[in-house]
Amino acid sequence: MNNQQNKINGEWPKELVYVITQVHSDRLFWSNTDGWCDNTRSLFTPEEKETFNLPMGGVWMLLNE
């Protein structure tokens, strides 16, 4: 994945931010609005990570590691 895509508005997030990626593809991300897609993605806090049920085939990825 392109490292620039991990930036939000050109800046690295200061807090821990997670995204959901597809287990068989590092190019698909989960969007709460659009489902699996390659051009948008939803961001999740550590608290949301603990309570959100992953979509089928989804795995958590720390965005700012």
Biopython code that builds the backbone (N, CA, C, O; Angstrom):
import numpy as np
from Bio.PDB.StructureBuilder import StructureBuilder

atoms = [
    (1, "MET", "N", (0.841, -1.174, 0.000)),
    (1, "MET", "CA", (0.000, 0.000, 0.000)),
    (1, "MET", "C", (0.882, 1.231, 0.000)),
    (1, "MET", "O", (1.929, 1.247, 0.648)),
    (2, "ASN", "N", (0.476, 2.243, -0.708)),
    (2, "ASN", "CA", (1.190, 3.505, -0.773)),
    (2, "ASN", "C", (1.155, 4.184, 0.588)),
    (2, "ASN", "O", (0.079, 4.405, 1.145)),
    (3, "ASN", "N", (2.321, 4.517, 1.124)),
    (3, "ASN", "CA", (2.412, 5.137, 2.440)),
    (3, "ASN", "C", (1.695, 6.476, 2.503)),
    (3, "ASN", "O", (1.200, 6.849, 3.566)),
    (4, "GLN", "N", (1.625, 7.205, 1.411)),
    (4, "GLN", "CA", (0.938, 8.493, 1.391)),
    (4, "GLN", "C", (-0.548, 8.321, 1.676)),
    (4, "GLN", "O", (-1.180, 9.238, 2.202)),
    (5, "GLN", "N", (-1.120, 7.168, 1.340)),
    (5, "GLN", "CA", (-2.536, 6.935, 1.590)),
    (5, "GLN", "C", (-2.829, 6.862, 3.075)),
    (5, "GLN", "O", (-3.982, 7.021, 3.473)),
    (6, "ASN", "N", (-1.834, 6.628, 3.902)),
    (6, "ASN", "CA", (-2.035, 6.542, 5.341)),
    (6, "ASN", "C", (-2.148, 7.908, 5.992)),
    (6, "ASN", "O", (-2.541, 8.006, 7.155)),
    (7, "LYS", "N", (-1.815, 8.951, 5.270)),
    (7, "LYS", "CA", (-1.922, 10.297, 5.818)),
    (7, "LYS", "C", (-3.360, 10.790, 5.677)),
    (7, "LYS", "O", (-4.062, 10.436, 4.729)),
    (8, "ILE", "N", (-3.782, 11.606, 6.628)),
    (8, "ILE", "CA", (-5.109, 12.210, 6.596)),
    (8, "ILE", "C", (-4.900, 13.696, 6.397)),
    (8, "ILE", "O", (-4.293, 14.365, 7.233)),
    (9, "ASN", "N", (-5.409, 14.215, 5.275)),
    (9, "ASN", "CA", (-5.206, 15.624, 4.923)),
    (9, "ASN", "C", (-3.726, 15.989, 4.926)),
    (9, "ASN", "O", (-3.352, 17.086, 5.339)),
    (10, "GLY", "N", (-2.888, 15.067, 4.463)),
    (10, "GLY", "CA", (-1.459, 15.315, 4.344)),
    (10, "GLY", "C", (-0.666, 15.173, 5.628)),
    (10, "GLY", "O", (0.550, 15.362, 5.624)),
    (11, "GLU", "N", (-1.332, 14.845, 6.732)),
    (11, "GLU", "CA", (-0.666, 14.733, 8.037)),
    (11, "GLU", "C", (-0.850, 13.333, 8.597)),
    (11, "GLU", "O", (-1.865, 12.685, 8.342)),
    (12, "TRP", "N", (0.136, 12.865, 9.362)),
    (12, "TRP", "CA", (-0.018, 11.601, 10.073)),
    (12, "TRP", "C", (-0.949, 11.817, 11.248)),
    (12, "TRP", "O", (-0.809, 12.812, 11.959)),
    (13, "PRO", "N", (-1.900, 10.915, 11.477)),
    (13, "PRO", "CA", (-2.784, 11.054, 12.645)),
    (13, "PRO", "C", (-1.976, 10.986, 13.941)),
    (13, "PRO", "O", (-1.016, 10.223, 14.043)),
    (14, "LYS", "N", (-2.370, 11.784, 14.923)),
    (14, "LYS", "CA", (-1.666, 11.805, 16.208)),
    (14, "LYS", "C", (-2.155, 10.691, 17.129)),
    (14, "LYS", "O", (-1.390, 10.187, 17.951)),
    (15, "GLU", "N", (-3.422, 10.302, 17.000)),
    (15, "GLU", "CA", (-3.981, 9.218, 17.797)),
    (15, "GLU", "C", (-3.936, 7.927, 16.978)),
    (15, "GLU", "O", (-3.728, 7.949, 15.765)),
    (16, "LEU", "N", (-4.135, 6.810, 17.668)),
    (16, "LEU", "CA", (-4.231, 5.533, 16.965)),
    (16, "LEU", "C", (-5.490, 5.526, 16.113)),
    (16, "LEU", "O", (-6.580, 5.842, 16.590)),
    (17, "VAL", "N", (-5.328, 5.164, 14.854)),
    (17, "VAL", "CA", (-6.445, 5.100, 13.920)),
    (17, "VAL", "C", (-6.357, 3.764, 13.192)),
    (17, "VAL", "O", (-5.287, 3.361, 12.734)),
    (18, "TYR", "N", (-7.490, 3.087, 13.092)),
    (18, "TYR", "CA", (-7.548, 1.791, 12.425)),
    (18, "TYR", "C", (-8.435, 1.864, 11.194)),
    (18, "TYR", "O", (-9.361, 2.671, 11.120)),
    (19, "VAL", "N", (-8.136, 1.009, 10.238)),
    (19, "VAL", "CA", (-9.000, 0.768, 9.092)),
    (19, "VAL", "C", (-9.228, -0.739, 9.008)),
    (19, "VAL", "O", (-8.532, -1.522, 9.654)),
    (20, "ILE", "N", (-10.193, -1.122, 8.219)),
    (20, "ILE", "CA", (-10.443, -2.540, 7.986)),
    (20, "ILE", "C", (-10.048, -2.835, 6.552)),
    (20, "ILE", "O", (-10.542, -2.203, 5.619)),
    (21, "THR", "N", (-9.165, -3.787, 6.384)),
    (21, "THR", "CA", (-8.743, -4.197, 5.055)),
    (21, "THR", "C", (-9.243, -5.614, 4.793)),
    (21, "THR", "O", (-9.583, -6.345, 5.723)),
    (22, "GLN", "N", (-9.285, -5.983, 3.546)),
    (22, "GLN", "CA", (-9.779, -7.303, 3.148)),
    (22, "GLN", "C", (-8.658, -8.316, 3.302)),
    (22, "GLN", "O", (-7.532, -8.067, 2.871)),
    (23, "VAL", "N", (-8.950, -9.439, 3.903)),
    (23, "VAL", "CA", (-7.936, -10.436, 4.231)),
    (23, "VAL", "C", (-7.176, -10.929, 2.997)),
    (23, "VAL", "O", (-6.008, -11.301, 3.117)),
    (24, "HIS", "N", (-7.796, -10.944, 1.825)),
    (24, "HIS", "CA", (-7.159, -11.458, 0.619)),
    (24, "HIS", "C", (-6.682, -10.352, -0.327)),
    (24, "HIS", "O", (-6.212, -10.639, -1.428)),
    (25, "SER", "N", (-6.800, -9.096, 0.099)),
    (25, "SER", "CA", (-6.381, -7.990, -0.774)),
    (25, "SER", "C", (-5.958, -6.810, 0.083)),
    (25, "SER", "O", (-6.693, -6.395, 0.980)),
    (26, "ASP", "N", (-4.777, -6.268, -0.187)),
    (26, "ASP", "CA", (-4.353, -5.071, 0.541)),
    (26, "ASP", "C", (-4.813, -3.798, -0.162)),
    (26, "ASP", "O", (-4.400, -2.699, 0.208)),
    (27, "ARG", "N", (-5.665, -3.943, -1.174)),
    (27, "ARG", "CA", (-6.164, -2.780, -1.916)),
    (27, "ARG", "C", (-7.624, -2.467, -1.638)),
    (27, "ARG", "O", (-8.129, -1.432, -2.073)),
    (28, "LEU", "N", (-8.306, -3.347, -0.919)),
    (28, "LEU", "CA", (-9.706, -3.114, -0.590)),
    (28, "LEU", "C", (-9.837, -2.741, 0.872)),
    (28, "LEU", "O", (-9.236, -3.368, 1.745)),
    (29, "PHE", "N", (-10.624, -1.720, 1.129)),
    (29, "PHE", "CA", (-10.869, -1.245, 2.483)),
    (29, "PHE", "C", (-12.361, -1.181, 2.732)),
    (29, "PHE", "O", (-13.154, -1.053, 1.799)),
    (30, "TRP", "N", (-12.740, -1.271, 4.009)),
    (30, "TRP", "CA", (-14.147, -1.208, 4.369)),
    (30, "TRP", "C", (-14.574, 0.237, 4.569)),
    (30, "TRP", "O", (-13.910, 1.010, 5.260)),
    (31, "SER", "N", (-15.692, 0.584, 3.951)),
    (31, "SER", "CA", (-16.337, 1.871, 4.145)),
    (31, "SER", "C", (-17.715, 1.596, 4.730)),
    (31, "SER", "O", (-18.476, 0.812, 4.163)),
    (32, "ASN", "N", (-18.051, 2.226, 5.852)),
    (32, "ASN", "CA", (-19.373, 2.032, 6.428)),
    (32, "ASN", "C", (-20.477, 2.491, 5.492)),
    (32, "ASN", "O", (-21.614, 2.033, 5.601)),
    (33, "THR", "N", (-20.156, 3.386, 4.581)),
    (33, "THR", "CA", (-21.130, 3.896, 3.620)),
    (33, "THR", "C", (-21.226, 3.039, 2.369)),
    (33, "THR", "O", (-22.324, 2.777, 1.877)),
    (34, "ASP", "N", (-20.065, 2.591, 1.840)),
    (34, "ASP", "CA", (-20.018, 1.944, 0.531)),
    (34, "ASP", "C", (-19.671, 0.461, 0.564)),
    (34, "ASP", "O", (-19.715, -0.189, -0.480)),
    (35, "GLY", "N", (-19.331, -0.097, 1.715)),
    (35, "GLY", "CA", (-18.891, -1.494, 1.772)),
    (35, "GLY", "C", (-17.443, -1.605, 1.327)),
    (35, "GLY", "O", (-16.662, -0.681, 1.554)),
    (36, "TRP", "N", (-17.064, -2.718, 0.697)),
    (36, "TRP", "CA", (-15.681, -2.914, 0.233)),
    (36, "TRP", "C", (-15.422, -2.025, -0.977)),
    (36, "TRP", "O", (-16.187, -2.045, -1.942)),
    (37, "CYS", "N", (-14.355, -1.251, -0.927)),
    (37, "CYS", "CA", (-14.002, -0.396, -2.068)),
    (37, "CYS", "C", (-12.524, -0.042, -1.998)),
    (37, "CYS", "O", (-11.859, -0.273, -0.988)),
    (38, "ASP", "N", (-12.030, 0.514, -3.078)),
    (38, "ASP", "CA", (-10.607, 0.849, -3.139)),
    (38, "ASP", "C", (-10.343, 2.350, -3.088)),
    (38, "ASP", "O", (-9.186, 2.769, -3.127)),
    (39, "ASN", "N", (-11.391, 3.167, -3.003)),
    (39, "ASN", "CA", (-11.155, 4.601, -3.034)),
    (39, "ASN", "C", (-11.639, 5.344, -1.793)),
    (39, "ASN", "O", (-11.341, 6.529, -1.641)),
    (40, "THR", "N", (-12.371, 4.688, -0.909)),
    (40, "THR", "CA", (-12.771, 5.300, 0.355)),
    (40, "THR", "C", (-12.610, 4.274, 1.467)),
    (40, "THR", "O", (-12.552, 3.071, 1.211)),
    (41, "ARG", "N", (-12.540, 4.751, 2.686)),
    (41, "ARG", "CA", (-12.449, 3.850, 3.829)),
    (41, "ARG", "C", (-12.894, 4.592, 5.079)),
    (41, "ARG", "O", (-12.719, 5.805, 5.202)),
    (42, "SER", "N", (-13.468, 3.840, 5.996)),
    (42, "SER", "CA", (-13.867, 4.406, 7.284)),
    (42, "SER", "C", (-12.697, 4.294, 8.253)),
    (42, "SER", "O", (-11.913, 3.346, 8.193)),
    (43, "LEU", "N", (-12.589, 5.269, 9.141)),
    (43, "LEU", "CA", (-11.549, 5.281, 10.165)),
    (43, "LEU", "C", (-12.174, 4.927, 11.504)),
    (43, "LEU", "O", (-13.307, 5.314, 11.788)),
    (44, "PHE", "N", (-11.435, 4.191, 12.327)),
    (44, "PHE", "CA", (-11.952, 3.713, 13.598)),
    (44, "PHE", "C", (-10.973, 4.018, 14.727)),
    (44, "PHE", "O", (-9.758, 3.921, 14.553)),
    (45, "THR", "N", (-11.507, 4.381, 15.863)),
    (45, "THR", "CA", (-10.706, 4.607, 17.064)),
    (45, "THR", "C", (-10.435, 3.252, 17.721)),
    (45, "THR", "O", (-11.077, 2.261, 17.373)),
    (46, "PRO", "N", (-9.492, 3.197, 18.666)),
    (46, "PRO", "CA", (-9.281, 1.937, 19.388)),
    (46, "PRO", "C", (-10.548, 1.452, 20.107)),
    (46, "PRO", "O", (-10.783, 0.247, 20.194)),
    (47, "GLU", "N", (-11.358, 2.375, 20.618)),
    (47, "GLU", "CA", (-12.602, 1.998, 21.283)),
    (47, "GLU", "C", (-13.578, 1.367, 20.298)),
    (47, "GLU", "O", (-14.225, 0.368, 20.613)),
    (48, "GLU", "N", (-13.686, 1.951, 19.101)),
    (48, "GLU", "CA", (-14.573, 1.392, 18.080)),
    (48, "GLU", "C", (-14.075, 0.025, 17.630)),
    (48, "GLU", "O", (-14.873, -0.870, 17.351)),
    (49, "LYS", "N", (-12.774, -0.134, 17.559)),
    (49, "LYS", "CA", (-12.187, -1.417, 17.164)),
    (49, "LYS", "C", (-12.631, -2.528, 18.110)),
    (49, "LYS", "O", (-12.870, -3.657, 17.682)),
    (50, "GLU", "N", (-12.738, -2.207, 19.386)),
    (50, "GLU", "CA", (-13.119, -3.207, 20.385)),
    (50, "GLU", "C", (-14.595, -3.580, 20.312)),
    (50, "GLU", "O", (-14.979, -4.658, 20.767)),
    (51, "THR", "N", (-15.432, -2.706, 19.745)),
    (51, "THR", "CA", (-16.875, -2.963, 19.757)),
    (51, "THR", "C", (-17.465, -3.256, 18.388)),
    (51, "THR", "O", (-18.562, -3.807, 18.302)),
    (52, "PHE", "N", (-16.765, -2.902, 17.315)),
    (52, "PHE", "CA", (-17.298, -3.064, 15.963)),
    (52, "PHE", "C", (-17.119, -4.511, 15.501)),
    (52, "PHE", "O", (-16.045, -5.090, 15.660)),
    (53, "ASN", "N", (-18.165, -5.083, 14.935)),
    (53, "ASN", "CA", (-18.067, -6.421, 14.349)),
    (53, "ASN", "C", (-17.488, -6.306, 12.949)),
    (53, "ASN", "O", (-18.013, -5.576, 12.108)),
    (54, "LEU", "N", (-16.407, -7.027, 12.705)),
    (54, "LEU", "CA", (-15.764, -6.982, 11.389)),
    (54, "LEU", "C", (-16.687, -7.554, 10.315)),
    (54, "LEU", "O", (-17.404, -8.522, 10.563)),
    (55, "PRO", "N", (-16.669, -6.956, 9.124)),
    (55, "PRO", "CA", (-17.392, -7.556, 8.010)),
    (55, "PRO", "C", (-16.692, -8.854, 7.598)),
    (55, "PRO", "O", (-15.515, -9.049, 7.900)),
    (56, "MET", "N", (-17.404, -9.725, 6.923)),
    (56, "MET", "CA", (-16.820, -10.999, 6.496)),
    (56, "MET", "C", (-15.569, -10.748, 5.658)),
    (56, "MET", "O", (-15.604, -9.982, 4.695)),
    (57, "GLY", "N", (-14.465, -11.392, 6.027)),
    (57, "GLY", "CA", (-13.212, -11.236, 5.297)),
    (57, "GLY", "C", (-12.388, -10.046, 5.734)),
    (57, "GLY", "O", (-11.364, -9.750, 5.117)),
    (58, "GLY", "N", (-12.806, -9.351, 6.785)),
    (58, "GLY", "CA", (-12.109, -8.151, 7.214)),
    (58, "GLY", "C", (-11.105, -8.412, 8.318)),
    (58, "GLY", "O", (-11.298, -9.297, 9.152)),
    (59, "VAL", "N", (-10.027, -7.635, 8.318)),
    (59, "VAL", "CA", (-9.022, -7.658, 9.382)),
    (59, "VAL", "C", (-8.666, -6.210, 9.717)),
    (59, "VAL", "O", (-8.674, -5.336, 8.850)),
    (60, "TRP", "N", (-8.359, -5.977, 10.983)),
    (60, "TRP", "CA", (-7.950, -4.648, 11.413)),
    (60, "TRP", "C", (-6.535, -4.345, 10.974)),
    (60, "TRP", "O", (-5.669, -5.220, 10.972)),
    (61, "MET", "N", (-6.304, -3.084, 10.600)),
    (61, "MET", "CA", (-4.960, -2.624, 10.272)),
    (61, "MET", "C", (-4.764, -1.272, 10.933)),
    (61, "MET", "O", (-5.579, -0.364, 10.769)),
    (62, "LEU", "N", (-3.673, -1.145, 11.686)),
    (62, "LEU", "CA", (-3.334, 0.130, 12.295)),
    (62, "LEU", "C", (-2.856, 1.056, 11.187)),
    (62, "LEU", "O", (-1.900, 0.749, 10.476)),
    (63, "LEU", "N", (-3.530, 2.191, 11.050)),
    (63, "LEU", "CA", (-3.240, 3.087, 9.933)),
    (63, "LEU", "C", (-1.927, 3.837, 10.117)),
    (63, "LEU", "O", (-1.193, 4.034, 9.148)),
    (64, "ASN", "N", (-1.625, 4.248, 11.308)),
    (64, "ASN", "CA", (-0.453, 5.104, 11.520)),
    (64, "ASN", "C", (0.680, 4.364, 12.223)),
    (64, "ASN", "O", (1.240, 4.851, 13.205)),
    (65, "GLU", "N", (1.012, 3.172, 11.702)),
    (65, "GLU", "CA", (2.152, 2.453, 12.275)),
    (65, "GLU", "C", (3.381, 2.667, 11.434)),
    (65, "GLU", "O", (4.447, 2.140, 11.753)),
]
sb = StructureBuilder()
sb.init_structure("model")
sb.init_model(0)
sb.init_chain("A")
sb.init_seg("    ")
for serial, (resi, resn, name, xyz) in enumerate(atoms, 1):
    if name == "N":
        sb.init_residue(resn, " ", resi, " ")
    sb.init_atom(name, np.array(xyz, "f"), 0.0, 1.0, " ", f" {name:<3s}", serial, name[0])
structure = sb.get_structure()
